[in-house]
Amino acid sequence: MPSPMHADLVVHGTVLTVDENRPTAEALAVAEGRIVAVGTRDDVGPFIGPDTAVLELGDACVMPGFVEAHGHPLMEAIVLADRIVDIRPVTMRGPDDVLAAIRDEVAKRGSDGAYLNGWDPLLQQGLPEPTLAWLDAQASDTPLVIVHNSGHKAYFNTAAAEKAGITPDTPDPKGASYGRDADGNLDGTAVESGAVFSLIGGVIDASAYPAMLLAECARLNRAGLTTCSEMAFDPMFQPALDALHDHLTVRLRTYEMSTAQMATTAQPVNGDDVVKQVGIKIWVDGSPWIGNIDLTFPYLDTEATRLIGVVPGSCGCANYTREQLTEIVEAYFPLGWQMACHVQGDNGVDTILDVYSQALQAHPRDDHRLRLEHVGAITDEQLRRAHDMGVTCSIFVDQIHYWGDVLADGLFGEEHASRWMPVGSALAAGMRVSLHNDPPVTPEEPLRNIGVAVTRTAPSGRVLGPEQRITVEQAIRAQTIDAAWQLFSDNVIGSLEVGKYADLVVLSADPRTVPPEDIADIEVRETYLAGKRVYAKAG
C-alpha cells in the first residue's frame, strides 16, 4: 500500500465534523486546501511529514467554518466604511450619541453630504421624529441621508433630494416609494431598496471599493465565517469580484436582485467554488420595524407602533402583488434558478407559497431548494406546506436577542412574539433550515445565533416560546452544513469530511459543553479558508 501524502496541516484535539457518519474526531489532515483524513490521532499520524504544521487545540475545538446563508457583504463593505457613519444600536445605544454623530458628520462633510446608517427608534429610545423639517434643520445646505437600521427605509433632507435629482414628480420605483405629504410634496422618506439605494448611490469612490471589500472579508473571518451569501447582488459589482477573486478570504454565493423593474440576463450557473451566483432574490414585504410586513393579524396600538408610524389596526402590507411575483418567478425558475424570497408576514408567506406552487406545477424540478427568507410570522401549517413542497427557510433568529421585548410589548403581543422566528416548528416539520444575521442589520455573530436558537432569550431575560428552542447540535447544523446546502455548496463545504475544502474555525470552547447562555461569548481563535489561516486572534 502506498504511503499517504504528507499534509500541509494537521489538527489534533476536539474536532466537530458535522458529519452524521462521524460527528466527532480527534484529528484531521489537510493537503492542498482539502481535507485528506479525519479520525483518530493514529489515523492521521501517517500524514505528518517534516514540513507539516501541527496544531494542538488543547481546550479549544475545531469545526467547519460558519456559513452565512443570508448576508449582504458587498453592501456592508460600503455602509461600514468611513464614508458612511455607523449609528446602529450595536454601536450607539443612546439617542444623544446618535444625534451628536449626525451633527459631527454634517459639520465635517459640507456639500459632499452626510450619510449615516442604523437609525432605530425602537432600540434607541428617545430619538426625535425625523420629519423633513427636522432633517432640514440639522443640515440646511448639506445633503443629509439617514438609513434605517432595517435597510428598508431612509430619511433625507431637501439638499439630499436635490443632489439625487428626486423631485415631487419623480415616479416611485415599483415595490418602493418616496413619501409625500397631502399636497404631493416630498416628505423626506424613502421606503424599500429601489428608493433607498437612489439616495446613497455614488457616495463611494469606486477606486476605494476593493479595500472596503477586503476589510469586509476580514470582519467576516473574525466571526469565524468562511462562506457568505450576497442576497442583493448587482452586476455592477462583478468587475470588482473578478479583480479580487484570488484575494478573497470568504467564499461568496450571490443572489441577483430581480424586482418588477429589474431583470437579470445571467444564466445558471456562473462562477466557481470561490464566487458563484446561485440564485435570484425577490421580495414580498418589508420590515417589522417600519410597519410594512404582510400580516393576517394587526399591529398593536402602542407607543412603539405609533413611533414607527403604524396606523392603529394595520396588518401591514405587501410591496409586490401576487401577479408581479408570478411574473418574476416565471422569468427565472424555468431557467433553473433557485429563488430566494424575503417574506416576514404570514399573509405574505401564503402569497409566495402559492406562487412557488404554481411554478412547480408548471416546471417540476426535483432539487429546487426554493427559499423563504426571515419568516418571522410563519405558521406551523405554512411550514408543513413549505416542507411538503421542498421549500426551505433561512431564519433570522437573532431578532429575538435584539427586538424580542419590542415584539412582545410593543408590536404584536406575547403570543405572536413567542412564535416569532419559529425554528423549532421548522425542524419539527422536517425542514432543513439556516440561521442568519442579515448584516449589517445585526453584526455577523453566528455563535450568538446558535445561542439564541437554543435559549430564545430576549434582552429582558424572558424566554420567548420555549417550545421553539432547539438543541446545540441542531443549531450548529443550521449555521454550517444546512446553510451550505441551501447555497448548493454542501458538496464542498459545511462539514469536515475527506475531499471537502478545509474551511475551519477554531473556537476557545466546544459549544456543546458550555452553558447555552454562554455560547455567544465563545472566542473565535482562528479561521482557515482552504487550509490557509485567514484570521488569528491577537495575543
NULOLUM-359657 format. One record per residue (C-alpha): residue number from 1; residue in one letter; x, y, z. Coordinates in pm, whole numbers. Example, Ala and Ser with C-alpha at 12.3 -4.5 7.8 and 13.67 -1.06 7.14 Angstrom:
MIFI num residuo   east  north     up
MIFI   1       a   1230   -450    780
MIFI   2       s   1367   -106    714
This chain:
MIFI num residuo   east  north     up
MIFI   1       m      0      0      0
MIFI   2       p    148    341    -93
MIFI   3       s    224    586    185
MIFI   4       p    -26    871    225
MIFI   5       m     72   1216    108
MIFI   6       h    224   1447    364
MIFI   7       a    -25   1702    490
MIFI   8       d     26   2077    495
MIFI   9       l   -169   2099    822
MIFI  10       v   -271   1851   1088
MIFI  11       v   -507   1942   1372
MIFI  12       h   -514   1746   1700
MIFI  13       g   -792   1787   1955
MIFI  14       t  -1170   1810   1964
MIFI  15       v  -1299   1802   1607
MIFI  16       l  -1671   1867   1549
MIFI  17       t  -1717   1738   1197
MIFI  18       v  -2095   1796   1148
MIFI  19       d  -2075   1471    952
MIFI  20       e  -2356   1235   1050
MIFI  21       n  -2134    934    986
MIFI  22       r  -1862   1059   1222
MIFI  23       p  -1988   1352   1434
MIFI  24       t  -1663   1391   1628
MIFI  25       a  -1299   1306   1574
MIFI  26       e   -966   1378   1740
MIFI  27       a   -760   1473   1436
MIFI  28       l   -778   1585   1076
MIFI  29       a   -526   1640    798
MIFI  30       v   -523   1898    520
MIFI  31       a   -330   1891    192
MIFI  32       e   -358   2136    -97
MIFI  33       g   -659   2303     60
MIFI  34       r   -868   1988    103
MIFI  35       i   -931   1755    394
MIFI  36       v   -745   1428    332
MIFI  37       a   -806   1248    661
MIFI  38       v  -1041   1264    959
MIFI  39       g  -1024   1026   1253
MIFI  40       t   -806    931   1545
MIFI  41       r   -455   1062   1602
MIFI  42       d   -327    725   1484
MIFI  43       d   -536    750   1165
MIFI  44       v   -392   1091   1084
MIFI  45       g    -37   1029   1210
MIFI  46       p    100    892    881
MIFI  47       f     11   1222    709
MIFI  48       i    257   1417    924
MIFI  49       g    577   1494    737
MIFI  50       p    880   1712    808
MIFI  51       d    707   2024    675
MIFI  52       t    360   1959    818
MIFI  53       a    228   2225   1054
MIFI  54       v     68   2059   1357
MIFI  55       l   -195   2250   1553
MIFI  56       e   -261   2123   1904
MIFI  57       l   -600   2254   2012
MIFI  58       g   -573   2196   2385
MIFI  59       d   -901   2311   2540
MIFI  60       a  -1019   2459   2210
MIFI  61       c  -1214   2284   1936
MIFI  62       v  -1231   2299   1559
MIFI  63       m  -1543   2281   1344
MIFI  64       p  -1648   2377    990
MIFI  65       g  -1621   2744    909
MIFI  66       f  -1953   2917    969
MIFI  67       v  -2181   2983    673
MIFI  68       e  -2392   3299    646
MIFI  69       a  -2685   3197    427
MIFI  70       h  -2840   3545    414
MIFI  71       g  -2584   3824    412
MIFI  72       h  -2505   4147    231
MIFI  73       p  -2124   4167    233
MIFI  74       l  -2098   4377    -83
MIFI  75       m  -2326   4641     70
MIFI  76       e  -2191   4604    423
MIFI  77       a  -1846   4680    282
MIFI  78       i  -1987   5022    191
MIFI  79       v  -2203   5104    492
MIFI  80       l  -1929   5011    740
MIFI  81       a  -1666   5209    552
MIFI  82       d  -1552   5551    673
MIFI  83       r  -1775   5740    428
MIFI  84       i  -2096   5626    600
MIFI  85       v  -2124   5667    976
MIFI  86       d  -2230   5359   1172
MIFI  87       i  -2507   5461   1413
MIFI  88       r  -2662   5115   1455
MIFI  89       p  -2785   5024   1804
MIFI  90       v  -2495   4782   1839
MIFI  91       t  -2266   5083   1803
MIFI  92       m  -2468   5365   1961
MIFI  93       r  -2744   5267   2202
MIFI  94       g  -2826   5615   2330
MIFI  95       p  -3009   5883   2126
MIFI  96       d  -2768   6154   2237
MIFI  97       d  -2479   5970   2075
MIFI  98       v  -2676   5930   1752
MIFI  99       l  -2768   6298   1737
MIFI 100       a  -2411   6403   1812
MIFI 101       a  -2287   6178   1531
MIFI 102       i  -2530   6345   1289
MIFI 103       r  -2417   6695   1392
MIFI 104       d  -2050   6599   1364
MIFI 105       e  -2088   6443   1021
MIFI 106       v  -2284   6738    883
MIFI 107       a  -2014   6977   1008
MIFI 108       k  -1740   6756    864
MIFI 109       r  -1880   6689    518
MIFI 110       g  -2035   7013    398
MIFI 111       s  -2153   6999     37
MIFI 112       d  -2022   6642     -5
MIFI 113       g  -2312   6522    205
MIFI 114       a  -2355   6342    535
MIFI 115       y  -2460   5977    520
MIFI 116       l  -2539   5762    825
MIFI 117       n  -2673   5409    866
MIFI 118       g  -2854   5237   1153
MIFI 119       w  -3132   5467   1283
MIFI 120       d  -3360   5257   1505
MIFI 121       p  -3611   5440   1729
MIFI 122       l  -3739   5110   1873
MIFI 123       l  -3399   5032   2024
MIFI 124       q  -3257   5386   2051
MIFI 125       q  -3547   5518   2253
MIFI 126       g  -3570   5897   2267
MIFI 127       l  -3481   5976   1907
MIFI 128       p  -3685   6260   1756
MIFI 129       e  -3925   6202   1469
MIFI 130       p  -3712   6253   1155
MIFI 131       t  -3951   6482    971
MIFI 132       l  -3837   6679    669
MIFI 133       a  -3842   6996    878
MIFI 134       w  -3620   6831   1140
MIFI 135       l  -3380   6698    875
MIFI 136       d  -3355   7039    709
MIFI 137       a  -3290   7199   1049
MIFI 138       q  -2998   6959   1106
MIFI 139       a  -2849   7037    765
MIFI 140       s  -2983   7331    570
MIFI 141       d  -2727   7321    288
MIFI 142       t  -2557   6985    340
MIFI 143       p  -2720   6676    187
MIFI 144       l  -2823   6451    477
MIFI 145       v  -2935   6088    439
MIFI 146       i  -3004   5861    738
MIFI 147       v  -3075   5495    658
MIFI 148       h  -3295   5300    896
MIFI 149       n  -3130   5002   1066
MIFI 150       s  -3355   4763    872
MIFI 151       g  -3227   4897    541
MIFI 152       h  -3589   4921    426
MIFI 153       k  -3630   5294    486
MIFI 154       a  -3427   5615    468
MIFI 155       y  -3478   5975    568
MIFI 156       f  -3340   6260    355
MIFI 157       n  -3339   6637    360
MIFI 158       t  -3414   6882     81
MIFI 159       a  -3049   6920    -15
MIFI 160       a  -3013   6541    -48
MIFI 161       a  -3321   6523   -271
MIFI 162       e  -3173   6792   -495
MIFI 163       k  -2838   6614   -512
MIFI 164       a  -3006   6284   -603
MIFI 165       g  -3237   6450   -856
MIFI 166       i  -3552   6345   -671
MIFI 167       t  -3850   6578   -710
MIFI 168       p  -4223   6553   -633
MIFI 169       d  -4265   6442   -994
MIFI 170       t  -4017   6154   -965
MIFI 171       p  -4212   5832  -1016
MIFI 172       d  -4197   5571   -743
MIFI 173       p  -3989   5266   -830
MIFI 174       k  -4202   4951   -838
MIFI 175       g  -4209   4794   -495
MIFI 176       a  -4072   5114   -339
MIFI 177       s  -4183   5470   -276
MIFI 178       y  -4089   5826   -187
MIFI 179       g  -4310   5963     87
MIFI 180       r  -4528   6260      4
MIFI 181       d  -4747   6491    208
MIFI 182       a  -5112   6573    142
MIFI 183       d  -5009   6830   -120
MIFI 184       g  -4789   6584   -308
MIFI 185       n  -4458   6728   -189
MIFI 186       l  -4172   6506    -76
MIFI 187       d  -4181   6439    298
MIFI 188       g  -3820   6320    333
MIFI 189       t  -3882   5944    346
MIFI 190       a  -3786   5665    108
MIFI 191       v  -3918   5313    153
MIFI 192       e  -3761   4992     13
MIFI 193       s  -3445   4939   -186
MIFI 194       g  -3546   5097   -516
MIFI 195       a  -3594   5430   -340
MIFI 196       v  -3330   5396    -65
MIFI 197       f  -3044   5299   -298
MIFI 198       s  -3105   5604   -518
MIFI 199       l  -3009   5825   -223
MIFI 200       i  -2674   5662   -149
MIFI 201       g  -2561   5565   -497
MIFI 202       g  -2237   5733   -594
MIFI 203       v  -2137   5807   -234
MIFI 204       i  -1836   5575   -253
MIFI 205       d  -1541   5629   -484
MIFI 206       a  -1522   5314   -695
MIFI 207       s  -1144   5307   -667
MIFI 208       a  -1174   5269   -288
MIFI 209       y  -1412   4974   -306
MIFI 210       p  -1160   4687   -333
MIFI 211       a  -1003   4783      1
MIFI 212       m  -1350   4807    155
MIFI 213       l  -1444   4458     37
MIFI 214       l  -1122   4306    170
MIFI 215       a  -1190   4478    504
MIFI 216       e  -1536   4322    499
MIFI 217       c  -1385   3978    439
MIFI 218       a  -1161   4034    741
MIFI 219       r  -1468   4120    954
MIFI 220       l  -1638   3801    845
MIFI 221       n  -1328   3593    917
MIFI 222       r  -1309   3739   1270
MIFI 223       a  -1657   3598   1330
MIFI 224       g  -1546   3255   1206
MIFI 225       l  -1721   3284    869
MIFI 226       t  -1574   3128    560
MIFI 227       t  -1877   3146    327
MIFI 228       c  -2131   3424    291
MIFI 229       s  -2419   3479     55
MIFI 230       e  -2486   3816   -107
MIFI 231       m  -2861   3850   -114
MIFI 232       a  -2889   4175   -311
MIFI 233       f  -2629   4127   -582
MIFI 234       d  -2600   4390   -854
MIFI 235       p  -2393   4302  -1164
MIFI 236       m  -2206   4631  -1127
MIFI 237       f  -2003   4457   -855
MIFI 238       q  -1887   4177  -1085
MIFI 239       p  -1572   4351  -1215
MIFI 240       a  -1454   4412   -857
MIFI 241       l  -1518   4049   -767
MIFI 242       d  -1331   3932  -1074
MIFI 243       a  -1032   4152   -989
MIFI 244       l  -1025   4041   -625
MIFI 245       h  -1108   3675   -682
MIFI 246       d   -770   3538   -575
MIFI 247       h   -752   3767   -271
MIFI 248       l  -1091   3695   -117
MIFI 249       t  -1082   3519    219
MIFI 250       v  -1454   3434    216
MIFI 251       r  -1643   3230    -40
MIFI 252       l  -1931   3429   -187
MIFI 253       r  -2262   3294   -313
MIFI 254       t  -2461   3563   -490
MIFI 255       y  -2833   3615   -549
MIFI 256       e  -2903   3877   -810
MIFI 257       m  -3186   4117   -732
MIFI 258       s  -3490   4088   -953
MIFI 259       t  -3788   4312   -898
MIFI 260       a  -4073   4431  -1113
MIFI 261       q  -3838   4685  -1271
MIFI 262       m  -3506   4497  -1257
MIFI 263       a  -3419   4189  -1457
MIFI 264       t  -3107   3976  -1495
MIFI 265       t  -2967   3825  -1811
MIFI 266       a  -2747   3579  -1619
MIFI 267       q  -2776   3209  -1687
MIFI 268       p  -2718   2934  -1429
MIFI 269       v  -2456   2859  -1309
MIFI 270       n  -2193   3132  -1304
MIFI 271       g  -1864   3110  -1115
MIFI 272       d  -1656   2864   -920
MIFI 273       d  -1608   2748   -562
MIFI 274       v  -1486   3094   -456
MIFI 275       v  -1752   3316   -617
MIFI 276       k  -2066   3175   -768
MIFI 277       q  -2411   3308   -850
MIFI 278       v  -2662   3051   -728
MIFI 279       g  -2997   3227   -726
MIFI 280       i  -3234   3518   -772
MIFI 281       k  -3355   3734   -481
MIFI 282       i  -3711   3863   -468
MIFI 283       w  -3931   4035   -206
MIFI 284       v  -4288   4009    -82
MIFI 285       d  -4286   4264    201
MIFI 286       g  -4055   4477    415
MIFI 287       s  -3954   4513    779
MIFI 288       p  -4150   4470   1102
MIFI 289       w  -3961   4769   1243
MIFI 290       i  -4115   5013    993
MIFI 291       g  -4461   4855    975
MIFI 292       n  -4467   4714    622
MIFI 293       i  -4483   4336    657
MIFI 294       d  -4784   4147    523
MIFI 295       l  -4978   4001    818
MIFI 296       t  -5314   3840    886
MIFI 297       f  -5318   3995   1235
MIFI 298       p  -5283   4362   1332
MIFI 299       y  -5002   4553   1492
MIFI 300       l  -5087   4662   1845
MIFI 301       d  -5183   5022   1915
MIFI 302       t  -4893   5119   2142
MIFI 303       e  -4636   5391   2185
MIFI 304       a  -4392   5174   1986
MIFI 305       t  -4622   5129   1687
MIFI 306       r  -4717   5498   1688
MIFI 307       l  -4346   5579   1698
MIFI 308       i  -4286   5394   1371
MIFI 309       g  -4597   5536   1207
MIFI 310       v  -4827   5232   1210
MIFI 311       v  -5195   5320   1175
MIFI 312       p  -5398   5153   1454
MIFI 313       g  -5541   4824   1335
MIFI 314       s  -5298   4795   1045
MIFI 315       c  -5195   4448    931
MIFI 316       g  -4906   4596    736
MIFI 317       c  -4880   4549    363
MIFI 318       a  -4708   4371     78
MIFI 319       n  -4471   4553   -155
MIFI 320       y  -4537   4325   -450
MIFI 321       t  -4859   4178   -580
MIFI 322       r  -4913   3811   -648
MIFI 323       e  -4915   3892  -1020
MIFI 324       q  -4579   4073  -1001
MIFI 325       l  -4422   3788   -806
MIFI 326       t  -4558   3533  -1051
MIFI 327       e  -4409   3726  -1341
MIFI 328       i  -4066   3738  -1175
MIFI 329       v  -4062   3372  -1073
MIFI 330       e  -4182   3263  -1416
MIFI 331       a  -3897   3458  -1576
MIFI 332       y  -3623   3274  -1386
MIFI 333       f  -3739   2950  -1228
MIFI 334       p  -3787   2770  -1563
MIFI 335       l  -3425   2854  -1648
MIFI 336       g  -3307   2652  -1349
MIFI 337       w  -3250   2931  -1099
MIFI 338       q  -3308   2890   -728
MIFI 339       m  -3538   3164   -595
MIFI 340       a  -3497   3323   -251
MIFI 341       c  -3786   3537   -133
MIFI 342       h  -3781   3789    154
MIFI 343       v  -4106   3749    347
MIFI 344       q  -4187   3829    710
MIFI 345       g  -4566   3834    741
MIFI 346       d  -4779   3520    743
MIFI 347       n  -5014   3659    479
MIFI 348       g  -4713   3719    257
MIFI 349       v  -4598   3360    316
MIFI 350       d  -4928   3232    175
MIFI 351       t  -4880   3451   -131
MIFI 352       i  -4530   3333   -217
MIFI 353       l  -4610   2969   -143
MIFI 354       d  -4898   2995   -391
MIFI 355       v  -4661   3145   -647
MIFI 356       y  -4400   2876   -584
MIFI 357       s  -4665   2603   -607
MIFI 358       q  -4780   2732   -943
MIFI 359       a  -4422   2741  -1072
MIFI 360       l  -4351   2387   -950
MIFI 361       q  -4664   2253  -1115
MIFI 362       a  -4570   2416  -1446
MIFI 363       h  -4197   2339  -1426
MIFI 364       p  -4136   2038  -1196
MIFI 365       r  -3785   2005  -1056
MIFI 366       d  -3661   1750   -805
MIFI 367       d  -3399   1958   -624
MIFI 368       h  -3500   2323   -646
MIFI 369       r  -3433   2428   -284
MIFI 370       l  -3670   2724   -318
MIFI 371       r  -3615   2955    -21
MIFI 372       l  -3810   3178    216
MIFI 373       e  -3605   3445    396
MIFI 374       h  -3654   3562    758
MIFI 375       v  -4013   3427    802
MIFI 376       g  -4083   3598   1136
MIFI 377       a  -4455   3523   1149
MIFI 378       i  -4470   3197    954
MIFI 379       t  -4718   2945   1099
MIFI 380       d  -4678   2573   1168
MIFI 381       e  -4923   2491    891
MIFI 382       q  -4726   2705    645
MIFI 383       l  -4401   2537    750
MIFI 384       r  -4552   2194    685
MIFI 385       r  -4684   2309    348
MIFI 386       a  -4347   2458    256
MIFI 387       h  -4162   2141    354
MIFI 388       d  -4402   1925    153
MIFI 389       m  -4320   2144   -149
MIFI 390       g  -3945   2114    -91
MIFI 391       v  -3918   2477     19
MIFI 392       t  -3660   2569    284
MIFI 393       c  -3634   2863    526
MIFI 394       s  -3345   3084    633
MIFI 395       i  -3442   3218    975
MIFI 396       f  -3336   3548   1136
MIFI 397       v  -3344   3414   1491
MIFI 398       d  -3112   3690   1620
MIFI 399       q  -3412   3923   1612
MIFI 400       i  -3515   3761   1941
MIFI 401       h  -3192   3880   2103
MIFI 402       y  -3230   4241   1989
MIFI 403       w  -3604   4304   1944
MIFI 404       g  -3765   4025   2147
MIFI 405       d  -3909   4258   2409
MIFI 406       v  -4019   4508   2144
MIFI 407       l  -4204   4230   1963
MIFI 408       a  -4383   4118   2279
MIFI 409       d  -4456   4451   2447
MIFI 410       g  -4470   4697   2159
MIFI 411       l  -4561   4544   1825
MIFI 412       f  -4753   4215   1835
MIFI 413       g  -4802   4089   2191
MIFI 414       e  -4661   3790   2379
MIFI 415       e  -4849   3524   2181
MIFI 416       h  -4712   3627   1843
MIFI 417       a  -4369   3713   1984
MIFI 418       s  -4340   3363   2128
MIFI 419       r  -4385   3221   1779
MIFI 420       w  -4156   3473   1609
MIFI 421       m  -3883   3301   1405
MIFI 422       p  -4015   2951   1489
MIFI 423       v  -3703   2742   1434
MIFI 424       g  -3834   2458   1649
MIFI 425       s  -4150   2425   1443
MIFI 426       a  -3950   2431   1120
MIFI 427       l  -3734   2140   1236
MIFI 428       a  -4040   1954   1367
MIFI 429       a  -4187   1982   1017
MIFI 430       g  -3878   1804    885
MIFI 431       m  -3728   2111    721
MIFI 432       r  -3355   2184    685
MIFI 433       v  -3304   2547    786
MIFI 434       s  -3026   2800    823
MIFI 435       l  -2973   3075   1078
MIFI 436       h  -2858   3416    959
MIFI 437       n  -2779   3771   1070
MIFI 438       d  -2881   3974    762
MIFI 439       p  -2578   4201    816
MIFI 440       p  -2543   4490    853
MIFI 441       v  -2885   4481   1026
MIFI 442       t  -2721   4280   1303
MIFI 443       p  -2349   4206   1317
MIFI 444       e  -2213   3877   1193
MIFI 445       e  -2239   3667   1510
MIFI 446       p  -2303   3302   1423
MIFI 447       l  -2221   3190   1776
MIFI 448       r  -2490   3419   1914
MIFI 449       n  -2732   3279   1656
MIFI 450       i  -2662   2932   1792
MIFI 451       g  -2711   3052   2149
MIFI 452       v  -3035   3236   2071
MIFI 453       a  -3179   2939   1884
MIFI 454       v  -3108   2723   2188
MIFI 455       t  -3230   2966   2457
MIFI 456       r  -3482   3204   2286
MIFI 457       t  -3382   3470   2541
MIFI 458       a  -3492   3831   2488
MIFI 459       p  -3294   4132   2621
MIFI 460       s  -3501   4139   2941
MIFI 461       g  -3411   3777   3012
MIFI 462       r  -3755   3637   2935
MIFI 463       v  -3776   3326   2719
MIFI 464       l  -3999   3374   2417
MIFI 465       g  -4152   3047   2305
MIFI 466       p  -3958   2783   2495
MIFI 467       e  -4118   2520   2271
MIFI 468       q  -3929   2677   1979
MIFI 469       r  -3589   2608   2134
MIFI 470       i  -3363   2363   1954
MIFI 471       t  -3052   2168   2053
MIFI 472       v  -2698   2294   2018
MIFI 473       e  -2626   2026   1760
MIFI 474       q  -2926   2132   1553
MIFI 475       a  -2823   2496   1572
MIFI 476       i  -2468   2413   1465
MIFI 477       r  -2603   2231   1159
MIFI 478       a  -2816   2536   1074
MIFI 479       q  -2504   2754   1080
MIFI 480       t  -2286   2511    881
MIFI 481       i  -2392   2215    667
MIFI 482       d  -2759   2303    627
MIFI 483       a  -2673   2662    541
MIFI 484       a  -2423   2528    286
MIFI 485       w  -2696   2301    148
MIFI 486       q  -2925   2599     95
MIFI 487       l  -2645   2760   -107
MIFI 488       f  -2595   2448   -321
MIFI 489       s  -2247   2419   -171
MIFI 490       d  -2278   2128     72
MIFI 491       n  -2076   1912   -166
MIFI 492       v  -1762   2119   -100
MIFI 493       i  -1810   2292    239
MIFI 494       g  -2019   2281    557
MIFI 495       s  -1875   1971    722
MIFI 496       l  -1530   1828    786
MIFI 497       e  -1515   1531    550
MIFI 498       v  -1245   1392    326
MIFI 499       g  -1250   1572     -9
MIFI 500       k  -1414   1892    113
MIFI 501       y  -1233   2222    145
MIFI 502       a  -1053   2273    476
MIFI 503       d  -1265   2574    576
MIFI 504       l  -1223   2571    954
MIFI 505       v  -1294   2776   1263
MIFI 506       v  -1105   2722   1588
MIFI 507       l  -1313   2809   1895
MIFI 508       s  -1199   2862   2252
MIFI 509       a  -1453   2604   2374
MIFI 510       d  -1684   2334   2245
MIFI 511       p  -2033   2490   2207
MIFI 512       r  -2187   2161   2320
MIFI 513       t  -2019   2173   2662
MIFI 514       v  -2067   2534   2777
MIFI 515       p  -2392   2668   2926
MIFI 516       p  -2617   2771   2635
MIFI 517       e  -2631   3130   2758
MIFI 518       d  -2250   3145   2723
MIFI 519       i  -2223   3020   2365
MIFI 520       a  -2225   3374   2225
MIFI 521       d  -1916   3456   2433
MIFI 522       i  -1701   3175   2293
MIFI 523       e  -1396   3324   2123
MIFI 524       v  -1306   3269   1762
MIFI 525       r   -934   3199   1784
MIFI 526       e   -853   3119   1422
MIFI 527       t  -1023   3091   1086
MIFI 528       y   -893   2895    786
MIFI 529       l  -1001   2904    424
MIFI 530       a   -888   2604    219
MIFI 531       g   -634   2523    487
MIFI 532       k   -478   2869    495
MIFI 533       r   -516   3077    809
MIFI 534       v   -704   3397    731
MIFI 535       y   -761   3514   1089
MIFI 536       a   -585   3469   1421
MIFI 537       k   -693   3637   1742
MIFI 538       a   -423   3871   1867
MIFI 539       g   -244   3760   2182
